[in-house]
Amino acid sequence: MPARFSLDPTPARPAVARAGSGRRRERRGRTGRGSLLPPMVPAWATRQERFEDLVADSAARLQERWGSRIDAISFDVALVPDEGSLVRAAARDEAPPLGSVLRGGRKQRQRILVFRRPIETVAGSAAAVPWLVHDVVVELVAEAFGLPPEDVDPGYRGSAPDDGH
């Protein structure tokens, strides 16, 4: 019985040159002609990339205010907290953490780790994710600096924005 795939880098059969443009269309012309969105459009980015951009924007806002103190911190995004954090939160009957501060050593920078899935779950809607990401980043930076969040960013809200206009 022949294998369904091959690890051999050579093609199964030699390529045959065809006349025409090289692009084949389905018999009735209903196949796609290419990507619907160009790579420059924000919708091209994945959810993870959009979330990373939100964290980077929040860090940039804080960097304008705090300068070199923020430069000494590395901002990272993880999908979910590690298993140990989840077990500890469940044992205390708490919600999963939205982020964590990892202390650096002599040769390591301090890291702020923001968890995407818990934040998206707590936010409840896509419109609430940006303010929640910023507030979580502010809270984590405040924890790293040993300051209240209101001192780190005067725009810190600490609660959901009003839905009423």
GURO-535420 format. One line per 4 residues: number of its first residue (from 1); their letters; for each residue x, y, z of N, C-alpha, C, O. Coordinates in nm, 3 decimals, padded with zeros to 5 digits. Atoms other than C-alpha are relative to their C-alpha. Last residue first. Layout:
N
NUM> a> X:Y:Z:X:Y:Z:X:Y:Z:X:Y:Z | ...;
This chain:
165
165> hgdd> -00.074:-00.112:00.061:-02.371:05.747:02.629:-00.043:00.130:00.058:00.008:00.235:00.019 | 00.092:-00.106:00.039:-02.468:05.448:02.842:00.077:00.119:-00.053:00.186:00.150:-00.003 | 00.054:00.032:00.132:-02.224:05.159:02.837:-00.095:00.109:-00.048:-00.116:00.124:-00.168 | 00.146:-00.006:00.009:-02.023:05.307:03.120:-00.045:-00.031:-00.140:00.011:00.021:-00.238;
161> pasg> 00.052:-00.129:00.043:-01.663:05.190:03.119:-00.152:-00.004:-00.006:-00.211:-00.110:-00.025 | 00.051:-00.003:00.136:-01.583:04.881:03.325:-00.050:00.139:-00.038:-00.108:00.209:00.046 | 00.129:00.067:00.015:-01.383:04.934:03.640:-00.046:00.017:-00.144:00.011:00.095:-00.220 | 00.020:00.100:-00.103:-01.030:05.029:03.744:-00.133:-00.071:-00.005:-00.154:-00.167:00.069;
157> rygp> 00.141:00.002:-00.036:-01.036:05.349:03.542:-00.031:-00.102:00.109:-00.106:-00.072:00.201 | 00.040:00.134:-00.044:-00.669:05.441:03.509:-00.144:00.004:00.049:-00.180:00.089:00.130 | 00.117:00.043:00.076:-00.640:05.772:03.322:-00.049:-00.139:00.040:-00.141:-00.192:-00.023 | 00.118:-00.072:-00.049:-00.405:05.913:03.590:-00.128:-00.039:-00.073:-00.238:-00.016:-00.022;
153> dvde> 00.072:-00.060:00.113:-00.158:05.637:03.498:-00.124:00.071:00.054:-00.215:00.005:00.105 | -00.069:00.045:00.121:00.110:05.512:03.739:-00.064:00.063:-00.123:00.006:00.108:-00.213 | -00.124:-00.076:00.013:-00.019:05.719:04.029:00.076:-00.038:-00.127:00.148:00.043:-00.184 | 00.035:-00.137:00.034:-00.376:05.589:03.987:00.124:00.088:-00.015:00.121:00.186:-00.090;
149> pplg> 00.022:-00.013:00.144:-00.240:05.231:03.979:-00.032:00.143:-00.044:00.004:00.183:-00.154 | 00.141:00.022:00.035:-00.103:05.268:04.336:-00.020:00.022:-00.151:00.049:00.104:-00.210 | 00.081:-00.122:-00.007:00.275:05.236:04.356:-00.147:-00.035:-00.022:-00.177:-00.142:-00.074 | 00.038:-00.016:-00.139:00.517:04.948:04.426:-00.081:00.127:00.023:-00.071:00.190:00.128;
145> faea> -00.058:-00.123:-00.056:00.681:04.989:04.086:-00.028:00.016:00.148:00.039:00.095:00.215 | -00.145:00.005:00.020:00.618:04.628:03.975:00.069:00.121:00.063:00.178:00.108:00.118 | -00.054:00.103:-00.090:00.269:04.629:04.127:00.152:-00.007:-00.010:00.220:-00.021:00.091 | 00.010:-00.055:-00.135:00.193:04.959:03.953:00.055:-00.099:00.103:00.124:-00.061:00.197;
141> vlev> -00.112:-00.094:-00.012:00.322:04.810:03.628:-00.001:00.062:00.140:00.105:00.081:00.200 | -00.122:00.079:-00.011:00.084:04.517:03.679:00.124:00.088:00.011:00.217:00.056:00.085 | -00.004:00.066:-00.131:-00.212:04.743:03.755:00.130:-00.079:00.018:00.188:-00.078:00.127 | -00.025:-00.103:-00.101:-00.136:04.965:03.453:00.011:-00.064:00.139:00.100:-00.030:00.216;
137> vvdh> -00.140:-00.039:00.015:-00.110:04.660:03.224:00.037:00.105:00.105:00.144:00.097:00.166 | -00.081:00.111:-00.052:-00.441:04.527:03.360:00.148:00.035:-00.009:00.224:00.008:00.085 | 00.009:00.000:-00.146:-00.606:04.868:03.308:00.082:-00.112:00.062:00.144:-00.091:00.167 | -00.077:-00.113:-00.054:-00.474:04.890:02.952:-00.005:00.002:00.153:00.097:00.024:00.218;
133> vlwp> -00.144:00.026:00.020:-00.592:04.539:02.865:00.081:00.114:00.062:00.179:00.090:00.133 | -00.040:00.097:-00.101:-00.933:04.613:03.019:00.148:-00.034:-00.011:00.216:-00.048:00.090 | -00.011:-00.068:-00.130:-00.973:04.933:02.818:00.045:-00.096:00.107:00.121:-00.058:00.196 | -00.110:-00.099:-00.009:-00.881:04.752:02.493:00.010:00.070:00.136:00.121:00.086:00.188;
129> vaaa> -00.135:00.057:-00.013:-01.099:04.442:02.562:00.108:00.108:00.007:00.195:00.097:00.094 | -00.054:-00.021:-00.134:-01.427:04.626:02.629:00.143:-00.050:00.015:00.209:-00.018:00.115 | -00.016:-00.143:-00.025:-01.527:04.667:02.263:00.063:00.028:00.136:00.129:00.131:00.153 | -00.122:-00.046:00.067:-01.463:04.299:02.190:00.025:00.148:00.027:00.141:00.191:00.029;
125> sgav> 00.023:-00.046:00.137:-01.724:04.202:02.446:00.131:00.050:-00.058:00.223:00.088:00.015 | 00.135:00.030:00.045:-01.728:04.004:02.771:-00.031:00.045:-00.141:-00.110:-00.021:-00.209 | 00.048:-00.118:00.072:-01.419:04.173:02.912:-00.142:-00.021:-00.050:-00.222:00.073:-00.047 | 00.048:-00.098:-00.097:-01.371:03.892:03.165:-00.060:00.121:-00.071:-00.161:00.176:-00.026;
121> teip> 00.117:00.055:-00.068:-01.347:03.627:02.893:-00.060:00.101:00.097:-00.182:00.119:00.101 | 00.111:00.001:00.095:-01.117:03.831:02.669:-00.128:-00.052:00.066:-00.237:-00.004:00.037 | 00.042:-00.139:00.022:-00.894:03.904:02.969:-00.117:00.005:-00.097:-00.213:00.079:-00.074 | 00.076:-00.049:-00.115:-00.884:03.537:03.071:-00.049:00.144:-00.018:-00.159:00.178:00.025;
117> rrfv> 00.132:00.064:-00.013:-00.794:03.438:02.712:-00.076:00.044:00.126:-00.196:00.073:00.116 | 00.103:-00.041:00.097:-00.513:03.691:02.657:-00.137:-00.059:00.029:-00.234:00.016:00.038 | 00.066:00.121:00.050:-00.292:03.654:02.965:-00.121:00.037:-00.085:-00.214:00.102:-00.038 | 00.143:-00.025:00.009:-00.053:03.946:03.022:-00.063:-00.122:-00.067:-00.014:-00.170:-00.169;
113> lirq> 00.064:00.099:00.085:00.304:03.877:03.140:-00.151:00.021:00.007:-00.210:00.018:00.115 | 00.142:-00.006:-00.026:00.507:04.163:03.278:-00.065:-00.091:-00.102:-00.048:-00.073:-00.223 | 00.097:00.032:00.105:00.873:04.084:03.287:-00.141:00.018:00.051:-00.173:-00.018:00.165 | 00.127:00.036:-00.059:01.158:04.238:03.492:-00.100:-00.023:-00.115:-00.097:00.049:-00.215;
109> rqkr> 00.093:-00.110:-00.021:01.478:04.239:03.297:-00.125:-00.054:00.067:-00.159:-00.172:00.056 | 00.130:00.013:00.066:01.729:03.964:03.347:-00.087:00.121:00.032:-00.089:00.171:00.144 | -00.019:-00.004:00.145:02.100:04.001:03.419:-00.132:-00.011:-00.077:-00.132:-00.007:-00.200 | -00.105:-00.095:00.038:02.082:04.091:03.785:00.010:00.016:-00.151:00.028:00.127:-00.202;
105> ggrl> -00.121:00.012:-00.080:01.752:03.916:03.836:00.100:00.106:-00.042:00.064:00.209:-00.099 | -00.124:00.029:00.071:01.409:03.993:03.710:00.116:-00.012:00.097:00.107:00.027:00.213 | -00.115:-00.080:-00.043:01.081:03.971:03.895:00.124:-00.044:-00.075:00.146:-00.163:-00.097 | -00.110:00.093:-00.024:00.794:03.819:03.701:00.124:00.083:00.030:00.175:00.154:-00.057;
101> vsgl> -00.128:-00.068:00.003:00.481:04.030:03.727:00.106:-00.103:00.036:00.098:-00.166:00.141 | -00.091:00.019:-00.113:00.159:03.852:03.641:00.127:00.079:-00.022:00.165:00.110:-00.136 | -00.139:-00.027:00.033:-00.148:03.887:03.426:00.086:-00.026:00.122:00.035:-00.055:00.230 | 00.001:-00.064:00.131:-00.523:03.833:03.414:00.141:00.032:-00.047:00.163:00.062:-00.165;
97> ppae> -00.071:-00.128:00.010:-00.517:03.583:03.701:-00.003:00.053:-00.144:-00.004:-00.024:-00.240 | -00.137:00.017:00.050:-00.787:03.315:03.703:00.069:00.136:-00.012:00.003:00.237:-00.039 | -00.003:00.006:00.146:-01.089:03.410:03.918:00.145:-00.023:-00.045:00.238:00.009:00.029 | -00.018:-00.127:00.070:-01.067:03.332:04.288:-00.008:-00.024:-00.151:-00.001:-00.137:-00.198;
93> draa> 00.131:-00.035:00.053:-01.195:03.042:04.500:00.002:00.138:-00.066:-00.089:00.219:-00.048 | 00.044:-00.118:-00.075:-00.864:03.031:04.687:-00.138:00.047:-00.042:-00.188:00.147:00.009 | -00.005:00.035:-00.142:-00.801:02.674:04.569:-00.047:00.116:00.087:-00.106:00.095:00.193 | 00.116:00.085:-00.029:-00.916:02.770:04.218:-00.005:-00.037:00.148:-00.113:-00.043:00.206;
89> arvl> 00.120:-00.084:00.008:-00.667:03.059:04.204:-00.125:-00.081:00.034:-00.214:-00.032:00.104 | 00.001:-00.088:-00.117:-00.384:02.833:04.327:-00.125:00.088:00.001:-00.186:00.107:00.106 | 00.032:00.084:-00.116:-00.472:02.566:04.067:-00.007:00.086:00.126:-00.098:00.069:00.208 | 00.142:00.035:00.007:-00.484:02.824:03.787:-00.042:-00.083:00.121:-00.151:-00.064:00.174;
85> sged> 00.078:-00.121:-00.031:-00.150:02.972:03.888:-00.149:-00.030:-00.001:-00.224:00.022:00.082 | -00.014:-00.030:-00.142:00.009:02.626:03.898:-00.081:00.122:00.042:-00.142:00.122:00.148 | 00.089:00.087:-00.078:-00.130:02.535:03.556:00.007:00.030:00.150:-00.095:00.024:00.219 | -00.050:00.136:-00.018:00.035:02.829:03.384:-00.092:-00.077:00.094:-00.174:-00.019:00.164;
81> pvla> -00.097:00.017:-00.108:-00.176:03.129:03.291:00.049:-00.144:00.007:-00.014:-00.235:-00.047 | 00.063:00.026:-00.130:-00.344:03.139:02.948:00.108:-00.007:00.107:00.226:-00.026:00.075 | 00.140:00.034:00.024:-00.259:03.261:02.596:-00.076:-00.016:00.132:-00.182:00.043:00.150 | 00.018:00.145:00.001:00.060:03.439:02.690:-00.148:-00.028:-00.018:-00.232:00.056:00.015;
77> vdfs> 00.138:00.048:00.002:00.158:03.797:02.611:00.003:-00.152:-00.003:00.079:-00.213:-00.078 | 00.025:00.121:00.078:00.488:03.962:02.698:-00.147:-00.038:00.011:-00.216:00.002:00.105 | 00.143:00.033:00.004:00.599:04.306:02.817:-00.020:-00.119:-00.093:00.023:-00.117:-00.208 | 00.035:00.072:00.122:00.967:04.343:02.914:-00.147:-00.039:00.009:-00.190:-00.100:00.107;
73> iadi> 00.098:00.109:-00.012:01.037:04.605:03.178:-00.026:-00.059:-00.137:-00.037:00.013:-00.236 | -00.063:00.110:-00.075:01.350:04.824:03.203:-00.093:-00.120:00.015:-00.054:-00.221:00.075 | -00.096:00.067:00.090:01.216:05.052:02.928:00.065:-00.119:00.068:00.110:-00.212:00.001 | 00.077:00.094:00.081:00.923:05.129:03.160:00.092:-00.075:-00.095:00.068:-00.192:-00.126;
69> rsgw> 00.051:00.102:-00.093:01.155:05.286:03.417:-00.082:-00.104:-00.075:-00.078:-00.222:-00.041 | -00.095:00.111:-00.015:01.342:05.461:03.134:-00.048:-00.107:00.098:-00.004:-00.221:00.090 | -00.130:00.006:00.067:01.047:05.679:03.036:00.080:-00.126:00.027:00.036:-00.237:-00.002 | -00.100:00.052:-00.092:00.766:05.694:03.295:00.138:-00.019:-00.062:00.234:-00.043:00.011;
65> reql> 00.007:-00.059:-00.135:00.501:05.911:03.127:00.120:-00.039:00.086:00.172:00.043:00.161 | -00.002:-00.146:00.015:00.567:05.844:02.758:00.006:00.068:00.137:00.068:00.173:00.152 | -00.139:-00.037:00.025:00.654:05.483:02.848:00.013:00.152:-00.018:00.114:00.210:00.020 | -00.068:-00.012:-00.129:00.309:05.439:03.001:00.145:00.044:-00.017:00.201:00.112:00.069;
61> raas> 00.063:-00.110:-00.074:00.138:05.515:02.671:00.070:00.022:00.134:00.093:00.136:00.174 | -00.048:-00.124:00.060:00.390:05.291:02.490:-00.060:00.122:00.071:00.009:00.222:00.093 | -00.138:-00.019:-00.046:00.317:05.004:02.730:00.057:00.131:-00.056:00.130:00.201:00.014 | 00.007:-00.037:-00.142:-00.054:05.044:02.664:00.139:00.026:00.055:00.160:00.122:00.130;
57> davl> 00.053:-00.136:-00.006:00.005:05.043:02.287:-00.007:00.050:00.145:00.027:00.164:00.173 | -00.108:-00.090:00.040:00.227:04.733:02.316:-00.045:00.146:00.005:00.033:00.233:00.045 | -00.096:-00.002:-00.111:-00.043:04.550:02.513:00.114:00.097:-00.033:00.156:00.174:00.053 | 00.064:-00.071:-00.111:-00.306:04.643:02.253:00.096:00.012:00.119:00.105:00.118:00.181;
53> defr> -00.002:-00.143:00.033:-00.071:04.538:01.970:-00.063:00.083:00.111:-00.015:00.192:00.142 | -00.136:-00.046:-00.025:-00.019:04.200:02.139:00.014:00.148:-00.031:00.086:00.220:00.039 | -00.014:-00.010:-00.145:-00.398:04.157:02.144:00.141:00.050:00.037:00.155:00.135:00.124 | 00.076:-00.119:-00.041:-00.420:04.235:01.771:00.012:00.021:00.151:00.025:00.135:00.197;
49> eqrt> -00.076:-00.119:00.042:-00.141:03.985:01.703:-00.072:00.128:00.040:-00.007:00.223:00.084 | -00.119:-00.010:-00.084:-00.314:03.714:01.908:00.080:00.125:-00.035:00.126:00.197:00.054 | 00.042:-00.049:-00.131:-00.647:03.778:01.737:00.119:00.018:00.092:00.125:00.115:00.168 | 00.067:00.100:-00.080:-00.474:03.738:01.399:-00.045:00.062:00.133:-00.003:00.172:00.168;
45> awap> -00.071:00.050:-00.117:-00.389:04.034:01.179:-00.085:-00.103:00.075:-00.208:-00.098:00.074 | -00.090:00.106:00.044:-00.550:04.074:00.834:00.068:-00.065:00.120:00.102:-00.184:00.116 | 00.072:00.128:-00.010:-00.837:04.272:00.987:00.086:-00.118:-00.043:00.050:-00.232:-00.016 | -00.006:00.057:-00.135:-00.593:04.561:01.043:-00.070:-00.135:00.013:-00.031:-00.216:00.097;
41> vmpp> 00.125:-00.024:-00.069:-00.553:04.610:00.664:00.004:-00.064:00.139:00.052:-00.176:00.153 | -00.008:-00.128:-00.070:-00.195:04.628:00.534:-00.124:00.028:00.085:-00.120:00.115:00.172 | -00.068:00.011:-00.130:-00.189:04.254:00.449:00.007:00.131:00.078:00.033:00.127:00.199 | -00.145:-00.017:00.013:-00.450:04.299:00.173:00.067:-00.001:00.138:00.000:00.029:00.237;
37> llsg> -00.056:-00.114:-00.070:-00.791:04.150:00.241:00.149:00.012:-00.026:00.220:-00.088:-00.020 | 00.099:-00.107:-00.005:-00.997:03.924:00.018:00.055:00.127:00.062:00.012:00.237:00.028 | 00.038:-00.041:-00.134:-00.700:03.708:-00.072:-00.101:00.114:-00.006:-00.093:00.202:-00.091 | -00.109:-00.041:-00.088:-00.691:03.568:-00.420:-00.055:00.039:00.135:-00.171:00.014:00.166;
33> rgtr> -00.110:-00.053:00.081:-00.902:03.496:-00.721:00.117:00.044:00.086:00.219:00.090:00.034 | -00.055:-00.128:-00.040:-01.148:03.274:-00.545:00.116:00.042:-00.088:00.184:-00.041:-00.147 | -00.105:00.009:-00.102:-01.321:02.996:-00.731:00.055:00.139:00.031:00.039:00.232:-00.048 | 00.046:-00.037:-00.133:-01.653:03.045:-00.904:00.109:-00.007:00.107:00.081:00.019:00.224;
29> grre> -00.056:-00.127:-00.042:-01.536:03.059:-01.265:-00.038:00.043:00.141:-00.038:00.163:00.170 | 00.100:-00.106:00.014:-01.768:02.787:-01.393:00.049:00.134:00.053:-00.030:00.228:00.065 | 00.071:00.004:00.128:-01.496:02.530:-01.465:-00.097:00.115:-00.019:-00.104:00.173:-00.127 | 00.098:00.107:00.002:-01.283:02.625:-01.167:-00.083:00.015:-00.128:-00.091:00.123:-00.185;
25> rrrg> 00.128:-00.035:-00.055:-01.002:02.858:-01.246:-00.089:-00.121:-00.008:-00.072:-00.208:-00.094 | 00.115:00.074:00.053:-00.645:02.775:-01.298:-00.124:00.044:00.071:-00.124:00.074:00.190 | 00.109:00.004:-00.096:-00.367:03.024:-01.248:-00.116:-00.073:-00.064:-00.162:-00.037:-00.172 | -00.044:00.080:-00.113:-00.054:02.950:-01.451:-00.106:-00.008:00.109:-00.098:-00.095:00.195;
21> sgar> -00.054:-00.083:-00.108:-00.121:03.238:-01.689:00.053:-00.081:00.118:00.123:-00.026:00.203 | 00.090:-00.091:-00.070:-00.167:03.027:-01.998:00.070:00.069:00.115:00.193:00.067:00.125 | 00.020:-00.125:00.073:-00.001:02.719:-02.145:-00.095:00.088:00.081:-00.185:00.037:00.148 | 00.132:-00.016:00.061:00.102:02.459:-01.898:-00.004:00.132:-00.076:00.066:00.228:-00.042;
17> avap> 00.027:-00.138:00.039:00.451:02.343:-01.804:-00.134:00.005:-00.071:-00.162:-00.077:-00.158 | 00.022:-00.010:00.143:00.440:02.003:-01.638:-00.033:00.145:-00.032:-00.122:00.204:00.030 | 00.092:-00.106:00.040:00.589:01.966:-01.295:-00.007:00.006:-00.151:00.094:-00.009:-00.221 | -00.062:-00.123:00.047:00.755:01.631:-01.233:-00.107:00.101:-00.043:-00.213:00.065:-00.092;
13> rapt> -00.012:00.006:00.146:00.567:01.377:-01.031:00.057:00.133:-00.048:00.035:00.236:00.016 | 00.046:00.133:00.040:00.580:01.297:-00.661:00.005:-00.017:-00.150:00.036:-00.126:-00.199 | 00.143:00.013:00.029:00.786:01.610:-00.595:-00.035:-00.140:-00.047:00.049:-00.211:-00.102 | 00.025:-00.001:00.145:01.130:01.571:-00.441:-00.148:-00.017:-00.025:-00.215:-00.092:00.046;
9> pdls> 00.026:-00.135:00.051:01.157:01.674:-00.075:-00.026:00.005:-00.151:-00.068:00.108:-00.202 | -00.098:-00.028:00.103:01.112:01.312:00.041:-00.030:00.138:-00.059:-00.143:00.163:-00.100 | -00.093:-00.094:-00.061:00.905:01.309:00.357:00.110:00.037:-00.097:00.195:00.122:-00.068 | -00.141:00.036:00.012:00.624:01.152:00.161:00.084:00.106:00.068:00.054:00.225:00.059;
5> frap> -00.087:-00.117:00.006:00.254:01.147:00.216:00.143:-00.048:-00.007:00.172:-00.164:00.022 | 00.082:-00.115:00.038:-00.029:00.901:00.167:00.083:00.127:-00.011:00.044:00.221:-00.079 | 00.014:-00.099:-00.107:00.211:00.607:00.163:-00.083:00.118:-00.050:-00.079:00.154:-00.168 | -00.086:-00.118:00.008:00.153:00.335:-00.098:-00.029:00.097:00.115:-00.141:00.102:00.167;
1> m> 00.084:-00.117:00.000:00.000:00.000:00.000:00.089:00.124:00.000:00.179:00.134:00.083;
